[in-house]
Amino acid sequence: MGSYEDKVAIVTGAGSGIGRGIVERLHEQGAYIVANDLREDRLNDLPSTDRIVRVCGDTSDSETSQRIVTAARKLKSGVIDALFNNAGMITFKPALEYTQSDWDRNIGVNLTAYFLVAQAVGRVMIGQRSGAILNTASTAAGHGVPNNVAYVSAKHGVIGLTRALAIEWACYGVRVNALSPGFTESAMIEEFKAQSPELYGQRVQRIPLGRAGRVDEQAAMALFLNSDEASYTTGMIAVVDGGGHALYSGFQAPRISN
């Protein structure tokens, strides 16, 4: 894994799940971090260190993007080395029950915010002729998922955004990739497991590796893609899902009987 010692990184959605995992690994490697989350209590729960600057705010508001960039540029000579665009939300309901407010909020947080933060950070990276951006997509970015129309639509958009920026900014030395996590243990998944253990078990059974992913596994791939060791990688969509994407939906992964 590439070293982030003394590098400046921005992480949105930093207070929980994959975002928190990314912050913890960056902290272990000695990075300067601007951690953003909508919830201040989650930010306050991050490691206490002068190398983590907390910026509370909604990334679908362009003003938040500017505050994040301003905070990052104060950390080390105005340079921003890496952006982990990770904030997200999800609304489960049938498409016919979606209100315009439901749609606008989901698209705003899961897609528009990614563009706004990437654009604000991209201006700095283009000026310095270096930098790496990672957008968190989802395996839902390549498939349909029931009762999840806005999330699926937004994550498909994140893939398009990633590829478009990767091509447009490559000439400036700025790389843009995406991480597409599969079923990964998080607070949301733990709640799902507690409420619907049978459905949770069925979901895990469809994963060829036979288990849900871990946050640290997603964070490891995220850090690699934004590291110098991935310096020739841009426009890539890294699917980290235990083999689920490779499995045709009409089949089930083989299991060894005990």
BAMARFI-754594 format. One record per residue (C-alpha): residue in one letter; y negated, x negated, z. Coordinates in steps of 0.02 Angstrom, whole numbers, plus 32768, in hexadecimal, padded with zeros to 4 digits. Each point is the difference from the previous one (the first is absolute). Example, Ala and Ser with C-alpha at 12.3 -4.5 7.8 and 13.67 -1.06 7.14 Angstrom:
! residues 2
a80E17D998186
s7F547FBB7FDF
//
This chain:
! residues 258
m800080008000
g7F537FC07FD5
s7F8E7FCA808C
y7F6580668028
e7FB77F83807B
d7F4280128003
k800380797F6C
v7F9C80A18004
a806480A07FE6
i7FD480B88004
v808080838033
t7FDD80BA7FF1
g806D807A805F
a80187F70807A
g80228064809D
s80B480357FE3
g809A7FEF7F93
i7FFF7F817F73
g7F477FDC8017
r801B7FCD80B5
g80967F977FCC
i7F937FA57F82
v7F787FE08083
e807F7FBA807B
r80497F877F80
l7F547FC97FC5
h7FCF7FE280B5
e809D7F98801C
q7FD07F947F6B
g7F4E7FE0803D
a7F9C806F7F8B
y7F56804D801C
i801980BC7FEF
v7F9280977FE4
a806B8091803E
n7FCE80AF7FC9
d804480A6803A
l7FBF80B18011
r8038800580B7
e7FA37F8F8079
d8089800B8084
r807D7FB27F88
l7F887F737FD7
n7FE47FDD80B8
d80BC7FEE8015
l80067F6B7F8A
p800D7F4E8048
s7F657FCD805F
t7FB77F697FA6
d7F5B7FCA7FB5
r805B7FEC7F59
i801680BC7FED
v7F6480667FD8
r801680BC800D
v7FA880777F88
c802280B78025
g7FE080787F70
d803E806A7F70
t80207F947F67
s7FE680947F8C
d7F487FEF802F
s7FAF7F727F9D
e7F937FD38095
t809C7FCD8060
s80327F8A7F72
q7F587FAA800B
r800E7FEC80BC
i80AD7FB47FEC
v7FC27F827F7F
t7F677FD48067
a806D7FDE8098
a80787F947F9A
r7F767F977FB2
k7FBF7FD280AC
l80A57FB38033
k80087F637F94
s7F7B7FCB7F83
g7FFF80A87FA8
v80AE7FE97FB6
i8082808C7FFA
d80AE7FBF7FD9
a806D809C8009
l7FF580BD8006
f8090806B803C
n7FCF80B07FC5
n80738066806F
a7FAC8099804F
g805680A47FDB
m802B80B28033
i807A80867FCD
t800280BF7FFD
f80A880557FF0
k7FF580AF7FB4
p803280587F5E
a7F8A7FE37F6E
l7FD480B97FF7
e7FC27FFA80B4
y7F8C7F6B7FE6
t7F4780258014
q7F7E7F9E7FA1
s7FCF7FB280A7
d80B57FC5801A
w80027FB67F51
d7F557FAD800C
r80267FB180A9
n80A87FB97FCB
i7FBF7FBB7F5B
g7F667FBD8059
v80607F9D8083
n80967FCD7F97
l7FAA7FD37F5C
t7F4280097FFD
a7FF47F97809D
y806D7F797FB1
f7F897FF47F6E
l7F647FFD806E
v80417F768071
a80487F9B7F6E
q7F5C80117FA1
a7F987FC48095
v80767F6F8023
g80157FDB7F47
r7F467FDD7FEC
v80117F748080
m80A47FBC7FB9
i7FBE7FFF7F4D
g7F687F9F803B
q806B7F7E8058
r807F7FFE7F70
s809580188073
g8057807F806E
a80968074800B
i800B80BC8017
l809A80638032
n800280BD7FF2
t808380608064
a8050807D7F8A
s80A780558025
t80A780247FB0
a7FAE80AB7FE5
a7F957FA67F7F
g809480017F89
h805280A78026
g7FDE80B4802B
v8010803380B6
p800580B88037
n7F7480488069
n7F987F647FEA
v7F9A801B7F61
a7F5E7FAA8032
y80537F67804C
v80717FE97F69
s7F6D80137F89
a7F947F868062
k80877F7C800C
h8020800B7F44
g7F457FE07FF2
v800C7F688070
i807A7FB27F85
g7F8880217F70
l7F6F7FBA8065
t80637F648029
r802E7FDC7F4C
a7F5280257FBE
l7FAA7F8D807E
a80847F787FEA
i7FD97FF77F46
e7F4480108012
w7FEB7F7F808A
a80837F7F7FCF
c7F7F7F9B7F9F
y7F9F7FE880A3
g80977FBD805E
v801680A18064
r80B280418010
v802C80B78021
n80AF803B802C
a805080978053
l808480188086
s806D809B7FF0
p8058801980A7
g80968070800E
f803A805D809C
t7FBA7F92808B
e8007801580BD
s7F558035803F
a7FB5807D8079
m800B80867F7A
i80B77FDA7FDB
e802B7FFA80BA
e7FB680AD8013
f8064803C7F6A
k809F7FB3804B
a7FE2805780A8
q7FDA80A97FB2
s80847FFF7F77
p808B7F838029
e8075804D7F80
l7F827FF37F72
y7FD47F4F8038
g80B87FD27FF5
q800E804A7F52
r7F677FA07FC8
v80457F5B8040
q80A880227FAD
r7FAA7FFC7F56
i7FC17F4E801C
p807A7F7F7FB9
l7FE27F878090
g802A808E8077
r7F677FFC8070
a7F46801B8005
g7F8F7F6B7FE3
r7F9E7FA98089
v7F457FE98006
d80147F43800F
e80657FFE7F5E
q7F74805A7FA3
a7F7D7F8E804E
a80607F657FCB
m7FFB80347F4A
a7F498032800E
l7FCD7F568043
f80657FA67F7C
l7FAE805E7F70
n7F517FD7803F
s802D7F4A8027
d7FE37F657F97
e80BD7FF67FE6
a7FF180997F8E
s7F717FB27F9E
y804A802F7F56
t802680B38030
t7F88808C7FD2
g801880B47FC8
m80A980048057
i804680998059
a80757FC28089
v807A80898034
v80457FDE80AE
d807780918022
g80AF7FC38026
g8038801D7F4D
g7FD080B77FF7
h7F987FEB7F62
a80957FB47FA5
l807380928029
y800680927F86
s7FE280A2805E
g80A3804D7FC4
f80677F838064
q80147FC780B2
a80087F4C803B
p80B27FC28027
r80307FF080B7
i80887F998054
s807080698070
n80157FBB80AF
//
